[in-house]
Amino acid sequence: MPRKQKKGKFKMKTHKATSKRFRLTGSGTLVRTKGGKSHLRRRTSKRTKALFTEMVPVEGSKIVKRIKRLAPYMNEKK
């Protein structure tokens, strides 16, 4: 049995680094993780380390536009 044809001619490739760093919330806000979480954290205070876990909303319309171009299927539900 032949496979079903996809609509459109081709699929866009997702930029994998972008998809790992950014996430879209349920309300549609683009959020990012904070940098500096991986290593050299022994001298960092516990409070500062705890603040690394928070996700920060991305501000700036041009940056949001660039991220949505790099990860075109980010807003689709899985």
C-alpha positions as a printed NumPy array, in Angstrom:
array([[ 0.   ,  0.   ,  0.   ],
       [ 1.547,  3.364, -0.952],
       [ 2.221,  5.955,  1.693],
       [ 0.065,  9.043,  2.058],
       [ 1.473, 12.169,  0.441],
       [ 2.436, 14.961,  2.832],
       [ 0.891, 18.329,  2.122],
       [ 3.374, 20.772,  0.682],
       [ 6.593, 20.031, -1.13 ],
       [ 9.121, 19.678,  1.683],
       [ 9.621, 19.769,  5.424],
       [11.708, 22.43 ,  7.125],
       [14.611, 21.188,  9.235],
       [14.571, 22.223, 12.887],
       [17.727, 23.803, 14.289],
       [18.369, 21.335, 17.109],
       [20.331, 23.691, 19.379],
       [17.42 , 26.142, 19.264],
       [14.857, 23.468, 20.095],
       [16.908, 22.394, 23.126],
       [17.383, 25.915, 24.486],
       [13.914, 27.387, 24.008],
       [10.366, 26.277, 24.817],
       [ 6.916, 27.61 , 24.067],
       [ 4.507, 27.807, 27.011],
       [ 0.806, 27.043, 26.84 ],
       [-0.028, 30.734, 26.63 ],
       [ 2.359, 31.177, 23.693],
       [ 5.231, 32.876, 25.52 ],
       [ 8.712, 31.93 , 24.361],
       [10.965, 31.075, 27.31 ],
       [14.658, 30.245, 27.532],
       [16.957, 28.537, 30.004],
       [19.749, 30.396, 31.761],
       [23.374, 29.829, 30.872],
       [26.146, 28.806, 33.274],
       [24.461, 25.702, 34.695],
       [26.894, 23.044, 33.577],
       [30.244, 23.406, 35.361],
       [32.432, 25.685, 37.558],
       [29.655, 26.006, 40.128],
       [31.477, 24.978, 43.321],
       [32.07 , 28.524, 44.504],
       [28.58 , 29.695, 43.531],
       [26.103, 30.222, 46.354],
       [23.112, 27.912, 46.746],
       [20.727, 30.776, 46.111],
       [22.379, 31.62 , 42.79 ],
       [22.337, 27.955, 41.763],
       [18.631, 27.766, 42.591],
       [17.965, 30.785, 40.368],
       [19.492, 28.915, 37.411],
       [16.475, 26.563, 37.304],
       [14.016, 29.327, 36.367],
       [12.967, 29.858, 32.768],
       [13.148, 33.459, 31.564],
       [10.785, 34.904, 28.933],
       [12.47 , 35.998, 25.719],
       [12.093, 39.715, 25.094],
       [12.54 , 41.383, 21.747],
       [10.336, 40.77 , 18.739],
       [13.235, 40.253, 16.325],
       [14.818, 37.537, 18.461],
       [11.461, 35.756, 18.822],
       [11.013, 35.933, 15.049],
       [14.471, 34.413, 14.483],
       [13.818, 31.579, 16.952],
       [10.476, 30.748, 15.347],
       [12.201, 30.61 , 11.965],
       [14.891, 28.255, 13.28 ],
       [12.349, 25.955, 14.967],
       [ 9.241, 26.085, 12.747],
       [ 7.402, 23.191, 14.43 ],
       [ 7.953, 24.347, 18.017],
       [ 4.41 , 25.653, 18.414],
       [ 2.756, 22.423, 17.222],
       [ 1.399, 20.218, 19.974],
       [ 3.044, 16.802, 20.349]])
